[in-house]
Amino acid sequence: MLLKHKATIKFDPSNIRHREAVHSFMKRRAWVDSPVQFSKDLAYSSIAEQVQTKLLQWYIDQEISKQTAQL
């Protein structure tokens, strides 16, 4: 049996499929059966840290954009 290596992709917090994959990870605490596999940026110690940080920044940016639009 040959091991399959899934292609990795850059995490994009604006992509709903990527956010769904993170949501599934948070429920199961595993990436094993994730439909997407993210590459890890060298600035982060883990993929979990990376997606958490990028998602937080994305949500904050969304909130700020909404507040700015209301002014």
DSSP file (Angstrom, degrees, kcal/mol; ACC not computed):
  #  RESIDUE AA STRUCTURE BP1 BP2  ACC     N-H-->O    O-->H-N    N-H-->O    O-->H-N    TCO  KAPPA ALPHA  PHI   PSI    X-CA   Y-CA   Z-CA
    1    1 A M              0   0    0      0, 0.0     2,-0.3     0, 0.0     0, 0.0   0.000 360.0 360.0 360.0 127.8    0.0    0.0    0.0
    2    2 A L        -     0   0    0      1,-0.0     2,-0.4     0, 0.0     0, 0.0  -0.703 360.0-121.3 -90.9 140.6    1.4    3.4   -1.0
    3    3 A L        -     0   0    0     -2,-0.3     2,-0.4     1,-0.0    -1,-0.0  -0.650  24.7-137.3 -79.2 133.7    1.0    6.4    1.2
    4    4 A K        -     0   0    0     -2,-0.4     2,-0.7     0, 0.0    -1,-0.0  -0.758   8.1-150.7 -92.3 136.5   -0.9    9.2   -0.5
    5    5 A H        -     0   0    0     -2,-0.4     2,-0.2     3,-0.0     3,-0.0  -0.930  14.1-142.4-107.7 113.8    0.4   12.7    0.1
    6    6 A K        -     0   0    0     -2,-0.7     2,-0.2     1,-0.1    30,-0.0  -0.488  23.0-111.4 -71.8 141.4   -2.3   15.3   -0.1
    7    7 A A        -     0   0    0     -2,-0.2    30,-0.5     1,-0.0     2,-0.3  -0.501  33.4-134.3 -68.7 141.6   -1.4   18.6   -1.8
    8    8 A T  E     -a   37   0A   0     -2,-0.2     2,-0.3    28,-0.1    30,-0.3  -0.722  18.5-163.0 -99.9 151.9   -1.3   21.4    0.7
    9    9 A I  E     -a   38   0A   0     28,-2.2    30,-2.4    -2,-0.3     2,-0.3  -0.916  29.1 -97.2-130.6 157.6   -2.8   24.8    0.1
   10   10 A K        -     0   0    0     -2,-0.3     2,-0.2    28,-0.2    30,-0.1  -0.573  45.6-111.5 -74.8 132.7   -2.4   28.2    1.7
   11   11 A F        -     0   0    0     28,-0.4    -1,-0.1    -2,-0.3    27,-0.0  -0.459  32.9-171.4 -67.1 130.8   -5.0   28.9    4.4
   12   12 A D    >   -     0   0    0     -2,-0.2     3,-2.1     3,-0.1     6,-0.3  -0.931  12.4-162.4-126.2 104.6   -7.4   31.7    3.3
   13   13 A P  T 3  S+     0   0    0      0, 0.0     6,-0.1     0, 0.0    -1,-0.1   0.712  89.9  62.1 -63.3 -19.1   -9.8   32.8    6.1
   14   14 A S  T 3  S+     0   0    0      4,-0.1     2,-0.6     5,-0.0     3,-0.1   0.616  84.3  91.8 -80.0 -10.5  -12.1   34.4    3.6
   15   15 A N    X>  -     0   0    0     -3,-2.1     4,-2.0     1,-0.2     3,-0.6  -0.755  68.7-152.2 -87.9 117.2  -12.8   31.0    1.9
   16   16 A I  H 3> S+     0   0    0     -2,-0.6     4,-2.5     1,-0.3     5,-0.2   0.847  94.9  56.7 -60.0 -35.5  -15.8   29.4    3.5
   17   17 A R  H 3> S+     0   0    0      2,-0.2     4,-1.9     1,-0.2    -1,-0.3   0.873 107.3  49.4 -64.2 -35.3  -14.5   25.9    2.8
   18   18 A H  H <> S+     0   0    0     -3,-0.6     4,-1.9    -6,-0.3    -2,-0.2   0.907 111.1  48.5 -69.1 -41.2  -11.3   26.7    4.7
   19   19 A R  H  X S+     0   0    0     -4,-2.0     4,-2.4    -7,-0.2    -2,-0.2   0.889 110.0  52.7 -65.5 -37.7  -13.3   28.0    7.7
   20   20 A E  H  X S+     0   0    0     -4,-2.5     4,-2.4     2,-0.2    -1,-0.2   0.894 107.3  52.2 -63.0 -39.6  -15.5   24.9    7.6
   21   21 A A  H  X S+     0   0    0     -4,-1.9     4,-2.1     2,-0.2    -1,-0.2   0.901 110.4  47.8 -63.4 -40.4  -12.4   22.7    7.7
   22   22 A V  H  X S+     0   0    0     -4,-1.9     4,-2.4     2,-0.2    -2,-0.2   0.902 109.6  53.2 -66.9 -40.4  -11.2   24.6   10.8
   23   23 A H  H  X S+     0   0    0     -4,-2.4     4,-1.6     1,-0.2    -2,-0.2   0.922 109.5  48.4 -60.0 -44.2  -14.6   24.2   12.4
   24   24 A S  H  X S+     0   0    0     -4,-2.4     4,-2.5     1,-0.2     5,-0.3   0.905 110.0  52.4 -62.4 -41.4  -14.4   20.5   11.8
   25   25 A F  H  X S+     0   0    0     -4,-2.1     4,-3.6     1,-0.2     5,-0.4   0.907 106.2  53.7 -60.0 -41.7  -10.9   20.4   13.3
   26   26 A M  H  < S+     0   0    0     -4,-2.4    -1,-0.2     1,-0.2    -2,-0.2   0.851 112.5  44.0 -64.5 -33.6  -12.1   22.3   16.4
   27   27 A K  H  < S+     0   0    0     -4,-1.6    -1,-0.2    -5,-0.2    -2,-0.2   0.904 128.1  27.0 -75.4 -41.5  -14.8   19.7   17.0
   28   28 A R  H  < S-     0   0    0     -4,-2.5    -2,-0.2     2,-0.2    -3,-0.2   0.670  91.1-137.1 -96.2 -19.7  -12.7   16.6   16.3
   29   29 A R  S  < S+     0   0    0     -4,-3.6     2,-0.3    -5,-0.3    -3,-0.1   0.841  72.6  94.2  61.4  35.6   -9.2   17.9   17.3
   30   30 A A        -     0   0    0     -5,-0.4    -2,-0.2    -6,-0.2    -1,-0.2  -0.983  57.7-161.7-155.5 144.2   -7.7   16.3   14.2
   31   31 A W    >   +     0   0    0     -2,-0.3     3,-2.3     1,-0.1     5,-0.1   0.484  66.7 105.7 -97.3  -6.0   -6.8   17.2   10.6
   32   32 A V  T 3  S+     0   0    0      1,-0.3    -1,-0.1    -7,-0.1    -7,-0.0   0.826  88.5  29.3 -48.2 -48.5   -6.6   13.5    9.5
   33   33 A D  T 3  S+     0   0    0     -3,-0.1    -1,-0.3     2,-0.0    -2,-0.1   0.142  87.1 134.8-103.8  21.7   -9.9   13.4    7.5
   34   34 A S    <   -     0   0    0     -3,-2.3    -3,-0.1     1,-0.1   -13,-0.0  -0.463  57.6-136.3 -68.4 138.7  -10.0   17.1    6.5
   35   35 A P  S    S+     0   0    0      0, 0.0     2,-0.3     0, 0.0    -1,-0.1   0.713  91.6  41.4 -69.5 -18.7  -11.0   17.6    2.8
   36   36 A V  S    S-     0   0    0    -19,-0.1     2,-0.5    -5,-0.1   -28,-0.1  -0.945  71.0-152.6-126.3 150.7   -8.2   20.2    2.6
   37   37 A Q  E     -a    8   0A   0    -30,-0.5   -28,-2.2    -2,-0.3     2,-0.2  -0.983  17.2-144.2-125.6 121.9   -4.7   20.2    4.0
   38   38 A F  E     -a    9   0A   0     -2,-0.5   -28,-0.2   -30,-0.3     2,-0.2  -0.579  10.0-127.4 -89.0 144.4   -3.1   23.5    4.8
   39   39 A S        -     0   0    0    -30,-2.4     2,-0.5    -2,-0.2   -28,-0.4  -0.566  29.1-120.2 -80.6 154.2    0.5   24.4    4.4
   40   40 A K        -     0   0    0     -2,-0.2     2,-0.2   -30,-0.1     7,-0.1  -0.857  15.1-135.4-103.4 126.0    2.2   25.9    7.5
   41   41 A D    >   -     0   0    0     -2,-0.5     3,-1.7     5,-0.1     9,-0.1  -0.533  20.6-125.1 -71.6 143.4    3.8   29.3    7.3
   42   42 A L  T 3  S+     0   0    0      1,-0.3    -1,-0.1    -2,-0.2    -2,-0.0   0.708 104.8  70.9 -64.8 -19.9    7.2   29.4    9.0
   43   43 A A  T 3  S+     0   0    0      2,-0.0     2,-0.3     7,-0.0    -1,-0.3   0.607  94.4  65.1 -72.7 -10.2    6.1   32.2   11.3
   44   44 A Y  S <  S-     0   0    0     -3,-1.7     3,-0.1     1,-0.1     4,-0.0  -0.830  72.2-141.9-117.3 151.8    3.8   29.8   13.2
   45   45 A S  S    S+     0   0    0     -2,-0.3     2,-0.3     1,-0.2    -1,-0.1   0.698  85.8   7.2 -83.9 -19.2    4.6   26.8   15.4
   46   46 A S  S  > S-     0   0    0      1,-0.1     4,-2.1    -5,-0.1    -1,-0.2  -0.980  70.4-113.2-154.6 163.4    1.6   24.8   14.2
   47   47 A I  H  > S+     0   0    0     -2,-0.3     4,-2.9     2,-0.2     5,-0.3   0.880 117.1  56.8 -66.9 -37.7   -1.2   24.9   11.6
   48   48 A A  H  > S+     0   0    0      1,-0.2     4,-2.1     2,-0.2    -1,-0.2   0.927 109.2  45.2 -59.8 -44.9   -3.7   25.3   14.5
   49   49 A E  H  > S+     0   0    0      2,-0.2     4,-2.5     1,-0.2     5,-0.2   0.914 113.1  52.2 -63.4 -42.3   -1.9   28.4   15.7
   50   50 A Q  H  X S+     0   0    0     -4,-2.1     4,-2.6     1,-0.2     5,-0.2   0.948 112.3  42.0 -60.7 -51.8   -1.7   29.7   12.2
   51   51 A V  H  X S+     0   0    0     -4,-2.9     4,-2.6     1,-0.2     5,-0.2   0.876 114.0  53.0 -67.9 -35.4   -5.4   29.3   11.3
   52   52 A Q  H  X S+     0   0    0     -4,-2.1     4,-2.3    -5,-0.3    -1,-0.2   0.943 112.8  43.7 -62.4 -47.1   -6.5   30.7   14.7
   53   53 A T  H  X S+     0   0    0     -4,-2.5     4,-2.2     2,-0.2    -2,-0.2   0.925 116.6  45.9 -64.7 -46.0   -4.4   33.8   14.4
   54   54 A K  H  X S+     0   0    0     -4,-2.6     4,-2.3    -5,-0.2    -1,-0.2   0.879 113.2  49.7 -68.1 -37.5   -5.4   34.4   10.7
   55   55 A L  H  X S+     0   0    0     -4,-2.6     4,-2.8    -5,-0.2     5,-0.2   0.925 110.0  50.8 -65.8 -43.6   -9.1   33.8   11.5
   56   56 A L  H  X S+     0   0    0     -4,-2.3     4,-2.3    -5,-0.2    -2,-0.2   0.932 112.2  46.7 -59.2 -46.5   -9.0   36.2   14.4
   57   57 A Q  H  X S+     0   0    0     -4,-2.2     4,-2.6     1,-0.2    -1,-0.2   0.903 112.3  51.0 -63.2 -40.7   -7.4   38.9   12.3
   58   58 A W  H  X S+     0   0    0     -4,-2.3     4,-2.2     2,-0.2    -2,-0.2   0.924 111.4  46.9 -63.1 -45.5   -9.9   38.3    9.5
   59   59 A Y  H  X S+     0   0    0     -4,-2.8     4,-2.2     2,-0.2    -1,-0.2   0.889 112.5  50.0 -65.3 -38.9  -12.9   38.5   11.8
   60   60 A I  H  X S+     0   0    0     -4,-2.3     4,-2.6    -5,-0.2     5,-0.2   0.933 110.2  50.4 -63.6 -44.8  -11.5   41.7   13.4
   61   61 A D  H  X S+     0   0    0     -4,-2.6     4,-2.3     1,-0.2    -2,-0.2   0.893 109.9  51.3 -59.3 -40.3  -11.0   43.2   10.0
   62   62 A Q  H  X S+     0   0    0     -4,-2.2     4,-2.0     2,-0.2    -1,-0.2   0.919 110.9  47.9 -62.0 -44.2  -14.6   42.3    9.1
   63   63 A E  H  X S+     0   0    0     -4,-2.2     4,-2.1     2,-0.2    -2,-0.2   0.909 112.0  48.6 -64.4 -43.9  -15.9   44.0   12.2
   64   64 A I  H  X S+     0   0    0     -4,-2.6     4,-2.6     1,-0.2    -1,-0.2   0.896 109.4  53.5 -64.2 -40.3  -13.8   47.1   11.7
   65   65 A S  H  X S+     0   0    0     -4,-2.3     4,-2.2    -5,-0.2    -1,-0.2   0.904 108.8  49.4 -60.7 -41.9  -15.0   47.3    8.0
   66   66 A K  H  X S+     0   0    0     -4,-2.0     4,-1.2     2,-0.2    -1,-0.2   0.914 112.2  47.7 -63.3 -43.3  -18.6   47.2    9.2
   67   67 A Q  H  X S+     0   0    0     -4,-2.1     4,-0.6     1,-0.2     3,-0.3   0.897 111.9  49.7 -66.0 -40.4  -18.1   49.9   11.7
   68   68 A T  H >< S+     0   0    0     -4,-2.6     3,-0.9     1,-0.2    -1,-0.2   0.879 107.5  54.4 -65.8 -38.2  -16.3   52.1    9.2
   69   69 A A  H 3< S+     0   0    0     -4,-2.2    -1,-0.2     1,-0.2    -2,-0.2   0.785 103.8  56.8 -66.5 -27.1  -19.1   51.7    6.7
   70   70 A Q  H 3<        0   0    0     -4,-1.2    -1,-0.2    -3,-0.3    -2,-0.2   0.639 360.0 360.0 -80.1 -14.4  -21.7   52.8    9.2
   71   71 A L    <<        0   0    0     -3,-0.9    -1,-0.2    -4,-0.6    -2,-0.1   0.486 360.0 360.0 -76.3 360.0  -19.9   56.2    9.8
